[in-house]
Amino acid sequence: MDFALSLEQQQLQKDTRSFAERELGCNLVQRDANGAVSERYWREDWRKCAEIGILALCVPKQYGGQGLDPVTTIIALEALGYGCPDNGLTLALNGQIWAVQAPILEFGSDAQKERYLPGLCDGSLLGAHGATERESGSNIAGLKSTAERKGDGFVLNGVKTYVGLAPACDMAIIFASTDPSKGPWGVSAFLVDAQTPGFERPPPQQKMGLRTVPMGEIVLNDCWVPASAQLGRAGAGSAIFQHAMEWERSFIFASHVGSMNRQLDECVNYANERMVFGQPIDNFQSVSNRLADMRLRLDSAQLLLYRAAWLKAQGKPSALEAALAKLHLSEAFVASSLDAIRIHGGRGYLSETGVERDLRDAVGGVIYSGTSDIQRQVIAKLLKS
Ligand SMILES: Cc1cc2nc3c(=O)[nH]c(=O)nc-3n(C[C@H](O)[C@H](O)[C@H](O)COP(=O)(O)OP(=O)(O)OC[C@H]3O[C@@H](n4cnc5c(N)ncnc54)[C@H](O)[C@@H]3O)c2cc1C
């Protein structure tokens, strides 16, 4: 593995970071404090990101993408996270790239790819991933949503919850059982347009962090979709879900690694400037130890992320490496965000400084894409196989 960046990759990194610093995250402290998602701002930032090609990075050119490899893609997404302090926005962008676009690319028919990918890349379509239900999150095989055959199509019924972008999406991948008697082997995936009668979105769910972008439920109420909406084969839903999870676990934190890098730089500067007892606080070993721990978490997170991307680029299996990356990156972001607050003292606890926001944003990461407990189970199981 050689992670020395090419000249093109260095340029992409530089351009993406300066775009994000210049264009994204306006009024962030107020928007985060309000809790009620302000459509105007995040939609505008989403549009700007689509315009410079963030959503198109690793999509083939024939579908409106840039056709970049996974390593180059995560270099850009990491730089985006460094420059953009709005973790809600960067997570939502990553969610669409890895949990919506990636499964369409892998399992979609030509017609499905042509129908959805160009719009998802250019920002005219917003995509959501609807798997979780109130009674089945970690145990996704226990989902209760059904897809009953009717005419030349299926009638979908069920409720998906905690779905990123649900209140605003134009389409969603929905997992539902075509044959409940077959358990996980009866689950299928569908590409459902939000305009379809019976596709309902209650008001957004309020949340602890990532408050700048909406999340919510999708209620499927006798929602009829044509047979052509099925993604992959009948009964392939669990395999599609696992495939999506492998991509999502590998890379959904790409931008958060950039956030951790920015967070560390800010902490190093603050610790050097803040005078207490007549000296900068980085003279105190307990403070500098925290900085060292943050750097160790950042470097190990980055290496796990890049290894997962390198494996994907080589077409090699990476389920274990994806789970390791997801577990470490999510826990590292929480731990470093807490350290950042401690280093900033009382200032770190004030909402107006924005330091505490990273911690609230980071906590979601130990839950979505499979909790840390579930990642440990996946890792332990793969070690035995
Ligand atoms: C910010 C955020 C964004 C999300 N985005 C999406 C999205 O876009 N689309 C979507 O479909 N879902 C999304 N989710 C849902 C997320 O994937 C689920 O919340 C997650 O899988 C956990 O499921 P649950 O909430 O039902 O918790 P539960 O499964 O009820 O788990 C509760 C607790 O029990 C533990 N636990 C459960 N089973 C086991 C076990 N076998 N061994 C050990 N411990 C166990 C868990 O680790 C957890 O601590 C999102 C969640 C969050 C917080």
The ligand as a Gaussian input file, in Angstrom:
#p B3LYP/6-31G(d) Opt

LIG

0 1
 C      -27.724000       9.728000      13.274000
 C      -28.358000       8.472000      12.776000
 C      -28.565000       8.291000      11.405000
 C      -29.198000       7.159000      10.929000
 N      -29.456000       7.039000       9.597000
 C      -30.165000       5.975000       9.144000
 C      -30.557000       5.901000       7.776000
 O      -30.257000       6.798000       6.969000
 N      -31.282000       4.826000       7.367000
 C      -31.645000       3.818000       8.224000
 O      -32.285000       2.878000       7.780000
 N      -31.293000       3.864000       9.533000
 C      -30.575000       4.919000      10.009000
 N      -30.233000       4.991000      11.346000
 C      -30.661000       3.935000      12.249000
 C      -29.503000       3.092000      12.798000
 O      -28.929000       2.295000      11.790000
 C      -30.058000       2.242000      13.974000
 O      -30.458000       3.155000      14.980000
 C      -29.014000       1.286000      14.511000
 O      -28.790000       0.224000      13.596000
 C      -29.414000       0.703000      15.879000
 O      -30.702000       0.160000      15.838000
 P      -31.748000       0.542000      16.987000
 O      -31.819000       2.020000      17.072000
 O      -33.001000      -0.200000      16.730000
 O      -31.083000       0.032000      18.332000
 P      -31.257000      -1.422000      18.949000
 O      -31.032000      -2.455000      17.909000
 O      -32.529000      -1.478000      19.726000
 O      -30.035000      -1.473000      19.978000
 C      -30.121000      -0.923000      21.294000
 C      -28.836000      -1.269000      22.037000
 O      -28.697000      -2.705000      22.158000
 C      -27.451000      -3.096000      21.599000
 N      -27.623000      -4.366000      20.913000
 C      -28.638000      -4.723000      20.070000
 N      -28.434000      -5.973000      19.614000
 C      -27.269000      -6.397000      20.156000
 C      -26.514000      -7.596000      20.066000
 N      -26.909000      -8.629000      19.314000
 N      -25.355000      -7.686000      20.772000
 C      -24.926000      -6.651000      21.527000
 N      -25.606000      -5.494000      21.663000
 C      -26.752000      -5.369000      20.974000
 C      -27.069000      -2.011000      20.615000
 O      -25.663000      -1.984000      20.380000
 C      -27.578000      -0.780000      21.333000
 O      -26.624000      -0.380000      22.295000
 C      -29.602000       6.124000      11.845000
 C      -29.372000       6.302000      13.230000
 C      -28.767000       7.454000      13.690000
 C      -28.564000       7.627000      15.170000

